[in-house]
């Protein structure tokens, strides 16, 4: 019986090629889009799950009066392990650092370098392709590098035992080669160096301090630990009590963060780069479902619209003894067969367009066609899609009264009109929702790009001070001032785009002794304000004419608000930062020194006594010449280091690369959903126009114009789109405001976005319907009325 149903289904598909093409292509595009999105969602949810102890591994985070940070102290992990038997292992990682590595004539500055404890491979399951994980980090002069780095420095030679010169000074020996770090790891690095190699030069490590927060700490808990809210509460309370015993004056709360939750959690202060966004995962998962729903609605709409064509077939089958269950099974078989064909077409699309999607999403997604679980999942999706999309047509068509059908009474077949109209409304409500999302994302990204961060970000060129430059600062300044192209420069300890330095040890007159707030800081020289074109609201910036400025401070407006001061009464007020006492000499207008998702925080500018980065403001049309001049200075003063430079505005743009990628992906699938909706609307309008061919012929004979006919056929659909607009606007308003809440600074959604989206939906629907309407309207009425 099933074989017979499939044979009939295949014949119906071949007989009605246009209908089958619209159904197949709509379902295939919907499935392909959903598969691509779900591959991305699966990848986002898979971060760090490849580690053997993933479910037992946690990162220790801290909260200092709302300043939530990902870092921990040097002494705390070992101290906790000694007093908490549920902790089976710990590991500390330094901040990512830069090092210069050299072998032979090959010399490169590498930026993805971690210093780690020897327990690193006991906690994490990164694969060593060469070397022993138990001993690879034991040598104080050892280094581990990834396969790509081994090939970069040693070619096809075995890297184990080879020597690399580090920072033009000491030599390090390769003790292990790691497999390239999986893309779905929140830890991304190229080199690992033993923590033991910097103990003597790092006071925090030497003294096992519990006060300075400079390391990322991870703990592995015993398998008996049940990760419940009660268990976490007890663990955190005990952890905080131990810290309190070591630092009774510090009011800091510590918490465990699951390893597998780090990637999608909101980035903390001083966190590692590359975070995902759980909000985007939710949004795209919903988009995947919506795209598939739109494709299913197409199928249901077209199938019910074509009911009259199948009516006599159903009537004859019922007269011949077919029961309703058999008819339902037949029609479901047809829809499932179409769904499976659509799946094959969708997989071909995924295979062809996956490289393009990977480039767009900056991912390394792959689909393994030999994976049995994958095929079961895909076949399950196809079967479910076929059953859902074919359910109503099957139930509706199988319920036809054979007597009425065979007598030719087809009026009763119109009972499905309400459902068809409802489905069209749902389709276009979804389309309008996606259009509003597209416009909102575009405008927010444009707002980010154009927003004034509080300084003039264009034409700021910077160069890190490496190697010998630290010891030749006077010569460096003299060389920079000598050349007009490089004379307009400032020296800062860090770039003002994502500052991580800050301190709890900040004091001022009238400060609440119970208040413990982390105050970010930045070291700048006397030219910082002028180079960045910032605005001084009161007082002045640093000046070489005042020797006492080395202990004084310039603060922002937010800092004054925390101190309870106004610009008019702030100048001359005492301020102590890490026991360095000085006075406020100036108030600078607030500027963004962290990503736009974060609100502006209090900031203290200190006088730069050490170095960090040289930042130049280039003159118009002299950028290339300035770079060459800067390169000459770098090579003359620091010949052992390669010359490196970058632009501040490009760094700012890279910070929002994630939002740009998400915007592009959303726009792509929003466009596909709208295309699928139009495909279904086209099929539906074509069928409806065909059904009214004789009516149109009569109207033309009676004098109806082309415009009258087009208006007649499009009025019903226009009414449905207007209903969709009324439904979609409040839903889209809620959705886009929910997304915008993730930004501390964002656009305000005005009525224009909703009007534009609604008009776009209307115009798209008119264009879609008008094509078939015009085609039918220009037919000679003699042809359409010939059979009458």
C-alpha positions as CSV (number, residue, x, y, z in Angstrom):
1,X,0.0,0.0,0.0
2,X,2.8,2.4,1.0
3,X,4.5,1.6,-2.2
4,X,1.4,2.5,-4.2
5,X,1.0,5.8,-2.3
6,X,4.6,6.8,-3.0
7,X,4.1,5.9,-6.7
8,X,1.0,8.2,-6.9
9,X,2.9,10.9,-5.0
10,X,5.7,10.7,-7.5
11,X,3.3,10.9,-10.4
12,X,1.6,14.0,-8.9
13,X,5.0,15.7,-8.4
14,X,5.9,15.1,-12.1
15,X,2.5,16.1,-13.4
16,X,2.4,19.4,-11.7
17,X,5.9,20.7,-12.3
18,X,5.4,24.3,-11.4
19,X,3.6,23.6,-8.2
20,X,6.2,20.9,-7.2
21,X,9.1,23.3,-8.0
22,X,7.7,26.0,-5.8
23,X,7.1,23.6,-3.0
24,X,10.5,21.9,-3.4
25,X,12.5,25.0,-3.7
26,X,10.7,26.7,-0.8
27,X,11.2,23.8,1.5
28,X,14.8,23.2,0.3
29,X,15.8,26.8,0.9
30,X,14.0,26.8,4.3
31,X,15.8,23.5,5.3
32,X,19.2,24.6,4.0
33,X,18.9,27.9,5.9
34,X,17.8,26.1,9.1
35,X,20.6,23.6,8.8
36,X,23.2,26.3,8.4
37,X,21.9,28.2,11.4
38,X,21.6,25.1,13.5
39,X,25.3,24.2,12.6
40,X,26.3,27.6,13.9
41,X,24.1,27.3,17.1
42,X,25.6,23.8,17.7
43,X,29.1,25.2,17.4
44,X,28.4,28.0,19.8
45,X,27.0,25.6,22.3
46,X,29.9,23.2,21.9
47,X,32.6,25.5,23.3
48,X,35.1,23.8,25.7
49,X,33.0,20.6,25.9
50,X,35.9,18.5,24.4
51,X,37.8,18.7,27.6
52,X,37.7,15.4,29.6
53,X,36.9,17.2,32.8
54,X,34.7,19.9,31.2
55,X,31.7,19.3,33.5
56,X,33.9,19.5,36.6
57,X,36.0,22.5,35.6
58,X,35.2,26.0,36.8
59,X,36.8,29.4,36.5
60,X,37.0,31.6,39.7
61,X,35.5,35.1,39.0
62,X,35.2,38.0,41.4
63,X,32.8,40.9,42.0
64,X,34.1,44.0,43.7
65,X,31.1,46.3,44.3
66,X,29.7,45.6,40.8
67,X,33.1,45.4,39.1
68,X,32.8,41.8,37.9
69,X,36.2,40.5,36.7
70,X,37.5,37.2,35.2
71,X,40.8,37.4,37.1
72,X,42.0,36.0,40.4
73,X,45.0,36.3,42.7
74,X,48.3,34.4,42.5
75,X,48.0,32.7,45.9
76,X,44.3,31.9,46.1
77,X,44.0,28.7,44.0
78,X,46.6,26.8,45.9
79,X,45.2,28.2,49.2
80,X,41.7,27.0,48.4
81,X,42.9,23.6,47.4
82,X,44.7,23.2,50.7
83,X,41.5,23.8,52.7
84,X,38.8,22.5,50.4
85,X,39.0,18.8,49.7
86,X,36.4,19.0,46.9
87,X,39.0,20.8,44.8
88,X,41.0,18.1,43.0
89,X,43.2,20.4,40.9
90,X,43.9,24.0,39.9
91,X,45.8,25.9,37.2
92,X,46.7,29.5,36.7
93,X,47.1,31.3,33.4
94,X,48.7,34.7,32.9
95,X,47.2,37.4,30.7
96,X,47.9,36.9,27.0
97,X,51.3,38.5,26.3
98,X,53.5,39.2,23.4
99,X,57.0,37.7,22.9
100,X,59.6,37.9,20.1
101,X,60.7,34.4,19.0
102,X,63.6,33.9,16.6
103,X,65.3,30.9,14.9
104,X,67.8,31.4,12.2
105,X,66.7,34.2,9.9
106,X,63.0,33.8,11.0
107,X,61.9,36.3,13.7
108,X,58.3,37.1,14.6
109,X,56.5,38.9,17.4
110,X,53.8,36.5,18.7
111,X,50.8,37.9,20.6
112,X,49.1,34.7,21.8
113,X,51.4,33.6,24.5
114,X,50.3,32.2,27.9
115,X,52.4,31.5,31.0
116,X,50.7,28.5,32.7
117,X,51.2,26.2,35.7
118,X,52.6,22.7,35.3
119,X,49.1,21.3,36.0
120,X,47.8,22.8,32.7
121,X,47.4,19.4,31.0
122,X,45.8,17.8,34.1
123,X,43.0,20.3,33.9
124,X,42.6,20.8,30.1
125,X,42.6,18.2,27.4
126,X,44.5,20.0,24.7
127,X,46.2,17.4,22.6
128,X,50.0,17.1,22.5
129,X,51.1,15.5,19.2
130,X,54.7,15.5,20.3
131,X,56.0,15.5,23.8
132,X,54.9,14.2,27.2
133,X,52.0,16.2,28.8
134,X,53.2,15.0,32.3
135,X,56.6,16.7,31.9
136,X,56.4,19.2,29.1
137,X,55.9,22.2,31.4
138,X,58.4,21.1,34.0
139,X,61.5,22.7,32.4
140,X,61.9,26.3,33.4
141,X,63.4,27.1,30.0
142,X,60.8,25.0,28.1
143,X,58.2,26.2,25.5
144,X,55.3,24.5,23.9
145,X,53.9,25.6,20.5
146,X,51.1,24.6,18.2
147,X,51.6,22.6,14.9
148,X,51.1,25.7,12.8
149,X,53.8,27.5,14.8
150,X,56.2,24.5,14.6
151,X,55.8,24.6,10.8
152,X,56.3,28.3,10.8
153,X,59.6,28.2,12.6
154,X,61.0,24.7,11.8
155,X,59.3,23.7,8.5
156,X,59.0,19.9,8.3
157,X,61.7,19.2,10.9
158,X,60.9,17.7,14.2
159,X,60.5,20.7,16.6
160,X,61.1,18.7,19.8
161,X,64.5,19.8,21.4
162,X,64.9,22.7,19.0
163,X,65.9,26.1,20.5
164,X,64.1,29.4,20.0
165,X,65.6,32.7,21.0
166,X,63.1,34.7,23.1
167,X,62.9,38.5,23.3
168,X,66.5,38.8,21.9
169,X,67.8,37.4,25.2
170,X,67.3,33.9,26.7
171,X,66.9,30.7,24.8
172,X,63.9,28.3,25.2
173,X,63.7,24.7,24.3
174,X,60.7,23.1,22.6
175,X,59.3,20.5,24.9
176,X,56.0,19.8,23.2
177,X,54.0,20.4,20.1
178,X,50.3,20.9,20.5
179,X,47.6,20.1,17.9
180,X,46.2,23.3,16.6
181,X,43.8,24.7,19.2
182,X,40.2,23.8,18.4
183,X,38.2,26.8,17.3
184,X,35.5,26.0,19.9
185,X,37.9,26.7,22.8
186,X,37.6,30.0,24.8
187,X,41.4,29.7,25.3
188,X,43.1,30.6,22.0
189,X,46.9,30.6,22.0
190,X,50.0,29.7,20.0
191,X,52.7,29.3,22.7
192,X,52.7,28.1,26.3
193,X,55.6,29.0,28.7
194,X,56.0,27.6,32.2
195,X,54.8,29.8,35.1
196,X,58.0,28.8,36.9
197,X,60.1,30.8,34.4
198,X,58.7,34.2,35.7
199,X,58.4,33.5,39.4
200,X,61.6,35.3,40.3
201,X,60.6,38.4,38.3
202,X,57.0,38.6,39.4
203,X,56.2,39.6,43.0
204,X,52.7,38.2,42.9
205,X,54.1,34.7,42.2
206,X,57.1,35.0,44.5
207,X,54.9,36.1,47.4
208,X,51.8,34.1,46.6
209,X,49.8,37.3,47.0
210,X,46.1,37.4,47.7
211,X,45.6,41.1,46.9
212,X,46.5,41.7,43.3
213,X,44.3,40.2,40.5
214,X,46.5,39.3,37.6
215,X,45.8,35.6,36.8
216,X,43.0,33.5,35.4
217,X,42.3,30.6,37.8
218,X,40.6,27.3,37.0
219,X,39.7,24.5,39.5
220,X,38.6,20.9,38.9
221,X,36.1,19.7,41.4
222,X,35.6,16.2,42.6
223,X,33.1,14.0,40.7
224,X,31.0,13.8,43.8
225,X,30.3,17.5,43.6
226,X,26.7,17.9,42.4
227,X,26.4,21.3,40.5
228,X,23.1,22.4,42.1
229,X,22.3,25.9,43.3
230,X,22.6,24.8,46.9
231,X,26.0,23.2,46.3
232,X,27.3,26.3,44.5
233,X,26.1,28.5,47.3
234,X,27.9,26.5,50.0
235,X,31.1,26.3,47.9
236,X,31.1,30.0,47.2
237,X,30.4,30.8,50.9
238,X,33.3,28.7,52.0
239,X,35.6,30.1,49.3
240,X,34.7,33.7,50.3
241,X,35.3,32.9,54.0
242,X,38.8,31.6,53.2
243,X,39.6,34.7,51.2
244,X,38.3,36.9,54.0
245,X,40.7,35.3,56.4
246,X,43.6,36.3,54.2
247,X,42.2,39.8,53.2
248,X,39.9,41.0,56.0
249,X,39.7,44.5,54.6
250,X,38.8,43.6,51.0
251,X,35.1,43.3,50.2
252,X,35.2,41.0,47.2
253,X,32.8,38.2,46.4
254,X,34.1,35.2,44.5
255,X,32.0,32.8,42.4
256,X,32.5,29.7,40.3
257,X,31.8,30.0,36.6
258,X,31.3,26.7,34.7
259,X,34.0,26.2,32.0
260,X,31.3,25.3,29.4
261,X,29.4,28.5,30.2
262,X,32.3,31.0,29.7
263,X,32.0,31.5,25.9
264,X,28.3,32.5,25.9
265,X,28.4,34.4,29.2
266,X,28.6,38.2,29.1
267,X,32.3,39.2,29.0
268,X,33.6,40.2,32.4
269,X,36.1,42.9,33.1
270,X,39.7,41.8,32.2
271,X,38.3,38.9,30.3
272,X,39.7,37.0,27.3
273,X,38.6,38.0,23.9
274,X,36.3,36.0,21.5
275,X,33.2,35.7,23.6
276,X,30.0,34.6,22.0
277,X,26.5,35.9,22.9
278,X,23.8,33.7,24.4
279,X,21.3,36.3,23.1
280,X,22.4,35.7,19.5
281,X,22.2,32.0,20.0
282,X,18.6,32.3,21.1
283,X,17.8,34.8,18.3
284,X,19.3,32.6,15.5
285,X,17.7,29.4,16.9
286,X,14.3,31.2,16.7
287,X,15.1,32.5,13.2
288,X,15.9,28.9,12.1
289,X,12.5,27.8,13.4
290,X,10.8,30.7,11.8
291,X,12.4,30.1,8.4
292,X,11.3,26.5,8.5
293,X,7.8,27.5,9.6
294,X,7.5,29.9,6.7
295,X,8.5,27.1,4.3
296,X,6.0,24.7,5.8
297,X,3.3,27.4,5.6
298,X,4.0,27.7,1.8
299,X,3.4,24.0,1.4
300,X,0.1,24.0,3.4
301,X,-1.1,27.1,1.6
302,X,-0.5,25.7,-1.9
303,X,-1.8,22.3,-1.0
304,X,-5.1,23.6,0.4
305,X,-5.5,26.1,-2.5
306,X,-5.2,23.2,-5.0
307,X,-7.8,21.2,-3.2
308,X,-10.4,21.5,-6.0
309,X,-8.0,19.8,-8.4
310,X,-7.8,16.8,-6.1
311,X,-11.4,16.7,-5.2
312,X,-12.7,14.4,-7.8
313,X,-9.8,12.0,-7.2
314,X,-10.7,11.9,-3.5
315,X,-14.4,11.4,-4.3
316,X,-13.7,8.4,-6.6
317,X,-11.4,6.9,-4.0
318,X,-14.1,7.2,-1.3
319,X,-16.8,5.7,-3.6
320,X,-14.3,2.9,-4.3
321,X,-14.1,2.1,-0.6
322,X,-11.2,4.1,0.6
323,X,-11.5,5.2,4.2
324,X,-10.4,8.5,5.6
325,X,-7.3,7.1,7.3
326,X,-6.0,5.7,4.0
327,X,-6.5,9.1,2.3
328,X,-4.7,10.9,5.2
329,X,-1.8,8.4,4.9
330,X,-1.7,9.0,1.1
331,X,-1.4,12.7,1.4
332,X,1.0,12.6,4.2
333,X,3.2,10.2,2.1
334,X,3.2,12.8,-0.7
335,X,4.2,15.6,1.7
336,X,6.9,13.5,3.3
337,X,8.3,12.4,-0.1
338,X,8.5,16.1,-1.2
339,X,10.1,16.9,2.1
340,X,12.8,14.2,1.6
341,X,13.5,15.5,-1.9
342,X,13.7,19.0,-0.5
343,X,16.2,17.6,2.1
344,X,18.5,16.2,-0.6
345,X,18.3,19.5,-2.4
346,X,19.0,21.4,0.9
347,X,22.0,19.3,1.6
348,X,23.4,20.1,-1.8
349,X,22.8,23.8,-1.1
350,X,24.5,23.4,2.3
351,X,27.5,21.7,0.7
352,X,27.9,24.4,-1.9
353,X,27.3,27.4,0.3
354,X,29.0,26.3,3.6
355,X,32.4,27.8,2.6
356,X,30.6,31.1,1.9
357,X,28.7,30.9,5.2
358,X,31.9,30.1,7.1
359,X,33.6,33.2,5.6
360,X,30.6,35.3,6.6
361,X,30.4,33.9,10.1
362,X,34.2,33.6,10.6
363,X,33.7,30.0,11.6
364,X,35.1,26.6,10.6
365,X,31.8,24.7,10.4
366,X,31.7,21.4,8.7
367,X,29.1,18.8,7.9
368,X,30.1,15.1,8.1
369,X,28.0,13.2,5.7
370,X,29.3,9.9,7.1
371,X,27.9,10.6,10.6
372,X,25.0,8.3,11.3
373,X,23.7,10.6,14.1
374,X,23.6,13.5,11.6
375,X,21.6,11.5,9.1
376,X,19.1,10.4,11.8
377,X,18.7,14.0,12.8
378,X,18.3,15.3,9.2
379,X,15.8,12.5,8.3
380,X,13.9,13.3,11.5
381,X,13.8,17.0,10.5
382,X,12.6,16.0,7.0
383,X,9.9,13.6,8.3
384,X,8.7,16.1,10.9
385,X,8.7,18.9,8.3
386,X,6.7,16.7,5.9
387,X,4.2,15.7,8.6
388,X,3.7,19.2,9.9
389,X,3.4,20.8,6.4
390,X,1.2,18.0,5.1
391,X,-1.0,17.5,8.2
392,X,-3.7,20.1,7.5
393,X,-3.9,19.4,3.7
394,X,-4.3,15.7,4.5
395,X,-7.0,16.2,7.1
396,X,-8.8,18.8,5.0
397,X,-8.7,17.0,1.7
398,X,-9.6,13.6,3.2
399,X,-12.8,15.2,4.6
400,X,-14.4,16.1,1.3
401,X,-18.0,14.8,0.8
402,X,-17.8,12.4,-2.2
403,X,-21.5,13.1,-3.3
404,X,-21.0,16.9,-3.4
405,X,-17.6,16.5,-5.2
406,X,-18.9,14.2,-7.9
407,X,-21.9,16.3,-8.5
408,X,-19.5,19.2,-9.3
409,X,-20.5,21.3,-6.2
410,X,-17.1,22.8,-5.6
411,X,-18.3,25.8,-3.6
412,X,-18.0,23.9,-0.3
413,X,-14.4,23.4,-1.1
414,X,-13.7,27.0,-0.2
415,X,-13.9,26.3,3.5
416,X,-10.1,26.4,3.8
417,X,-10.0,30.1,2.8
418,X,-9.8,31.3,6.4
419,X,-6.9,29.1,7.2
420,X,-5.0,30.1,4.0
421,X,-5.5,33.7,4.9
422,X,-4.3,33.1,8.4
423,X,-1.2,31.4,7.2
424,X,-0.4,34.3,4.8
425,X,-0.8,36.7,7.7
426,X,1.6,34.6,9.8
427,X,4.1,34.4,7.0
428,X,4.2,38.2,6.4
429,X,4.1,39.0,10.1
430,X,7.3,36.9,10.4
431,X,8.8,38.7,7.4
432,X,8.0,42.2,8.8
433,X,9.5,41.1,12.2
434,X,12.7,40.1,10.3
435,X,12.7,43.3,8.3
436,X,12.4,45.5,11.4
437,X,15.3,43.4,12.9
438,X,17.4,44.0,9.7
439,X,16.8,47.8,9.8
440,X,17.5,48.0,13.5
441,X,20.8,46.0,13.3
442,X,21.9,48.1,10.4
443,X,21.2,51.4,12.2
444,X,22.8,50.2,15.5
445,X,26.0,49.1,13.7
446,X,26.1,52.4,11.9
447,X,25.6,54.2,15.2
448,X,28.6,52.2,16.7
449,X,30.8,53.1,13.7
450,X,29.9,56.8,13.7
451,X,29.5,57.4,17.4
452,X,31.9,59.9,18.9
453,X,33.8,58.0,21.7
454,X,34.8,61.3,23.3
455,X,37.9,61.8,21.2
456,X,38.7,62.1,17.5
457,X,39.5,58.5,16.6
458,X,40.5,59.0,12.9
459,X,44.2,59.4,11.9
460,X,45.6,57.9,15.1
461,X,48.5,55.7,14.3
462,X,50.2,53.8,17.1
463,X,53.4,51.7,17.6
464,X,54.1,49.5,20.7
465,X,57.3,50.3,22.6
466,X,59.3,47.0,22.5
467,X,62.8,45.9,23.3
468,X,65.4,48.7,23.5
469,X,62.8,51.5,23.2
470,X,62.0,51.2,26.9
471,X,65.6,52.2,27.7
472,X,65.8,54.9,24.9
473,X,62.8,56.9,25.6
474,X,64.6,60.3,25.6
475,X,66.2,59.5,22.3
476,X,62.8,58.3,21.0
477,X,61.1,61.5,22.0
478,X,63.8,63.6,20.4
479,X,63.6,61.7,17.1
480,X,59.8,62.0,17.0
481,X,59.9,65.7,17.7
482,X,62.6,66.3,15.1
483,X,60.3,65.2,12.2
484,X,57.2,67.3,11.6
485,X,55.3,64.2,10.4
486,X,55.8,62.5,13.8
487,X,55.9,65.5,16.2
488,X,52.3,65.3,17.3
489,X,52.5,62.2,19.6
490,X,51.5,61.0,23.0
491,X,52.8,58.1,25.2
492,X,50.3,55.9,26.9
493,X,50.6,52.7,28.9
494,X,47.5,51.2,27.2
495,X,45.2,51.9,24.4
496,X,42.0,53.7,25.4
497,X,39.6,51.2,23.8
498,X,39.4,48.4,26.3
499,X,41.3,49.3,29.5
500,X,41.8,46.6,32.1
501,X,44.0,48.3,34.7
502,X,42.2,49.4,37.9
503,X,42.5,49.5,41.6
504,X,40.5,49.2,44.8
505,X,43.1,51.2,46.7
506,X,41.8,54.7,45.8
507,X,41.1,57.3,48.5
508,X,39.7,60.8,48.6
509,X,38.2,63.1,51.1
510,X,34.8,62.1,52.3
511,X,35.0,58.6,50.8
512,X,32.7,56.1,52.6
513,X,35.1,53.6,54.3
514,X,32.7,50.8,53.5
515,X,32.7,51.6,49.8
516,X,35.0,49.5,47.7
517,X,34.8,50.4,44.0
518,X,37.4,49.5,41.4
519,X,38.7,52.7,39.6
520,X,40.2,52.1,36.2
521,X,43.3,54.1,35.4
522,X,45.5,55.0,32.5
523,X,49.0,56.4,32.3
524,X,49.4,59.3,29.8
525,X,51.9,62.0,29.1
526,X,51.4,65.8,28.8
527,X,50.4,65.6,25.1
528,X,47.6,63.0,25.5
529,X,44.7,65.5,25.7
530,X,45.8,67.5,22.7
531,X,46.7,64.5,20.5
532,X,43.3,62.8,21.2
533,X,41.5,66.2,20.9
534,X,39.7,65.7,24.1
535,X,37.9,68.5,26.0
536,X,39.1,69.7,29.4
537,X,36.0,70.9,31.4
538,X,38.0,72.4,34.2
539,X,41.6,72.9,35.2
540,X,44.3,71.6,32.8
541,X,46.0,68.5,31.5
542,X,49.5,67.4,32.5
543,X,52.4,69.7,31.7
544,X,56.2,69.3,31.7
545,X,56.4,72.8,33.2
546,X,55.0,71.4,36.5
547,X,57.3,68.7,38.1
548,X,54.7,67.9,40.7
549,X,52.4,66.6,37.9
550,X,54.1,63.3,38.2
551,X,52.0,62.7,41.3
552,X,48.8,64.5,40.2
553,X,45.7,63.3,38.5
554,X,43.2,64.2,35.7
555,X,39.8,62.6,36.2
556,X,36.7,62.2,34.1
557,X,33.2,63.4,34.9
558,X,32.1,60.0,36.1
559,X,34.9,59.9,38.7
560,X,33.7,63.3,40.0
561,X,30.2,61.8,40.4
562,X,31.6,58.9,42.4
563,X,33.5,61.4,44.6
564,X,30.5,63.6,45.1
565,X,32.1,66.6,43.4
566,X,31.4,69.0,40.6
567,X,33.9,70.3,38.1
568,X,33.9,73.8,39.7
569,X,35.0,72.5,43.1
570,X,37.2,69.5,42.1
571,X,40.5,71.2,41.2
572,X,43.0,70.9,44.0
573,X,41.2,68.1,45.8
574,X,43.5,65.4,47.2
575,X,43.4,61.9,45.6
576,X,45.4,58.8,46.5
577,X,45.9,56.0,44.0
578,X,47.7,52.9,45.3
579,X,49.1,55.0,48.1
580,X,50.5,57.6,45.6
581,X,49.2,60.9,47.0
582,X,48.4,63.8,44.7
583,X,45.8,66.3,43.6
584,X,43.2,66.7,40.9
585,X,44.5,69.2,38.4
586,X,42.0,68.7,35.6
587,X,38.6,67.3,34.6
588,X,38.3,65.7,31.2
589,X,35.0,65.2,29.5
590,X,33.8,61.6,29.6
591,X,35.0,59.4,26.8
592,X,34.6,55.7,26.0
593,X,37.6,53.6,27.0
594,X,35.8,50.3,26.9
595,X,33.4,48.7,24.4
596,X,30.2,50.5,23.8
597,X,28.2,47.6,25.4
598,X,29.6,48.9,28.7
599,X,28.7,52.3,30.3
600,X,31.4,54.8,30.9
601,X,33.1,54.2,34.2
602,X,35.1,56.5,36.5
603,X,38.6,57.0,35.3
604,X,41.8,58.4,36.8
605,X,44.6,59.6,34.4
606,X,48.1,59.4,35.8
607,X,51.3,60.8,34.5
608,X,53.2,58.2,32.4
609,X,56.6,57.4,33.9
610,X,57.4,54.3,32.0
611,X,56.0,53.9,28.4
612,X,53.8,51.6,26.5
613,X,52.6,52.9,23.2
614,X,53.5,55.8,21.0
615,X,50.3,57.3,19.4
616,X,50.7,59.8,16.6
617,X,48.0,61.9,15.0
618,X,48.9,61.9,11.3
619,X,48.4,64.9,9.1
620,X,45.9,64.8,6.2
621,X,47.3,62.9,3.2
622,X,50.6,62.1,4.9
623,X,49.8,58.7,6.4
624,X,52.1,56.6,4.2
625,X,55.0,59.1,4.7
626,X,54.4,59.1,8.5
627,X,54.5,55.3,8.6
628,X,57.8,55.3,6.8
629,X,59.2,58.0,9.1
630,X,58.1,56.0,12.1
631,X,59.6,52.8,10.7
632,X,63.0,54.6,10.2
633,X,63.0,55.7,13.9
634,X,62.0,52.2,15.0
635,X,64.7,50.5,13.0
636,X,67.4,53.0,14.2
637,X,66.6,52.7,17.9
638,X,65.2,49.2,18.1
639,X,66.8,47.1,15.3
640,X,66.4,43.8,17.0
641,X,62.6,44.1,16.9
642,X,60.4,44.0,13.8
643,X,58.5,47.3,13.2
644,X,54.8,47.1,14.0
645,X,52.1,49.6,13.8
646,X,48.3,49.9,13.6
647,X,45.4,52.4,13.6
648,X,43.2,53.0,16.6
649,X,40.0,53.3,14.6
650,X,40.7,49.9,13.0
651,X,41.1,48.4,16.4
652,X,37.8,49.9,17.5
653,X,36.2,48.5,14.3
654,X,37.6,45.0,15.1
655,X,36.1,45.2,18.6
656,X,32.6,45.2,17.0
657,X,33.5,42.5,14.4
658,X,31.2,40.1,16.3
659,X,28.2,42.4,15.9
660,X,29.1,43.0,12.3
661,X,29.1,39.2,11.6
662,X,25.9,38.6,13.5
663,X,24.3,41.5,11.5
664,X,25.4,40.0,8.2
665,X,24.1,36.5,9.1
666,X,20.8,37.9,10.4
667,X,20.3,40.0,7.2
668,X,21.0,36.9,5.0
669,X,18.5,34.7,6.6
670,X,15.9,37.4,7.0
671,X,16.2,37.9,3.2
672,X,15.8,34.2,2.6
673,X,12.7,34.0,4.8
674,X,11.2,36.9,2.9
675,X,12.1,35.3,-0.4
676,X,10.4,32.0,0.7
677,X,7.3,34.0,1.7
678,X,7.3,35.6,-1.7
679,X,7.7,32.3,-3.4
680,X,4.6,31.0,-1.6
681,X,2.7,34.1,-2.3
682,X,3.6,33.9,-5.9
683,X,2.4,30.3,-6.2
684,X,-0.8,31.2,-4.3
685,X,-1.5,34.3,-6.4
686,X,-0.8,32.3,-9.6
687,X,-3.3,29.6,-8.6
688,X,-5.9,32.2,-7.5
689,X,-5.5,34.1,-10.8
690,X,-5.9,30.8,-12.7
691,X,-9.0,30.0,-10.8
692,X,-10.5,33.4,-11.8
693,X,-9.5,33.3,-15.5
694,X,-13.1,33.2,-16.8
695,X,-14.3,35.9,-14.3
696,X,-11.5,38.1,-15.5
697,X,-12.5,37.4,-19.1
698,X,-16.0,38.5,-18.4
699,X,-14.9,41.6,-16.6
700,X,-12.7,42.6,-19.6
701,X,-15.5,42.1,-22.1
702,X,-17.6,44.4,-19.9
703,X,-14.9,47.1,-20.0
704,X,-12.6,46.5,-17.1
705,X,-9.1,47.9,-17.5
706,X,-5.7,46.3,-16.8
707,X,-5.5,48.4,-13.6
708,X,-9.0,47.3,-12.5
709,X,-8.0,43.7,-12.9
710,X,-4.7,44.0,-11.1
711,X,-6.4,45.9,-8.3
712,X,-9.1,43.2,-8.0
713,X,-6.6,40.4,-7.6
714,X,-4.2,42.2,-5.3
715,X,-6.8,43.8,-2.9
716,X,-7.3,40.6,-0.9
717,X,-3.6,40.1,-0.4
718,X,-3.1,43.7,0.6
719,X,-5.7,43.3,3.3
720,X,-3.8,40.3,4.7
721,X,-0.5,42.2,4.7
722,X,-2.1,45.1,6.6
723,X,-3.3,42.6,9.2
724,X,0.2,41.2,9.4
725,X,1.6,44.7,9.9
726,X,-0.7,45.3,12.9
727,X,0.4,42.0,14.5
728,X,4.1,42.3,13.7
729,X,4.8,45.9,14.9
730,X,4.3,45.3,18.6
731,X,6.1,42.0,18.5
732,X,9.1,43.5,16.6
733,X,9.2,46.5,18.9
734,X,9.6,44.2,21.9
735,X,12.2,42.0,20.1
736,X,14.5,44.8,18.9
737,X,14.4,46.6,22.3
738,X,15.3,43.3,24.0
739,X,18.4,43.1,21.7
740,X,19.3,46.8,22.1
741,X,19.4,46.4,25.9
742,X,22.7,44.6,25.5
743,X,24.3,47.9,24.6
744,X,24.9,50.7,27.1
745,X,24.6,53.2,24.2
746,X,22.2,52.5,21.4
747,X,19.8,54.0,19.0
748,X,16.2,54.8,19.9
749,X,13.7,53.0,17.8
750,X,11.5,55.5,16.0
751,X,8.3,55.0,14.0
752,X,10.3,55.3,10.7
753,X,11.8,51.8,11.1
754,X,8.3,50.2,11.4
755,X,6.9,52.3,8.6
756,X,9.8,51.4,6.3
757,X,9.5,47.7,7.2
758,X,5.8,47.7,6.6
759,X,6.1,49.6,3.3
760,X,8.8,47.2,2.2
761,X,6.6,44.2,2.9
762,X,3.7,45.8,1.1
763,X,5.8,46.6,-2.0
764,X,7.3,43.1,-2.0
765,X,3.9,41.5,-1.9
766,X,2.5,43.9,-4.6
767,X,5.4,43.1,-6.9
768,X,5.0,39.4,-6.3
769,X,1.2,39.3,-6.8
770,X,1.2,41.9,-9.7
771,X,3.3,39.7,-12.0
772,X,0.7,36.9,-12.2
773,X,-2.2,39.4,-12.1
774,X,-0.8,41.3,-15.1
775,X,-0.1,38.1,-16.9
776,X,-3.7,36.9,-16.5
777,X,-5.2,40.4,-17.1
778,X,-3.5,40.7,-20.6
779,X,-4.8,37.4,-21.8
780,X,-7.3,37.8,-24.7
781,X,-10.8,37.3,-23.1
782,X,-11.9,35.2,-26.2
783,X,-9.4,32.5,-25.2
784,X,-10.5,32.4,-21.5
785,X,-14.3,32.4,-22.5
786,X,-14.0,30.0,-25.5
787,X,-15.2,27.0,-23.5
788,X,-18.3,28.9,-22.2
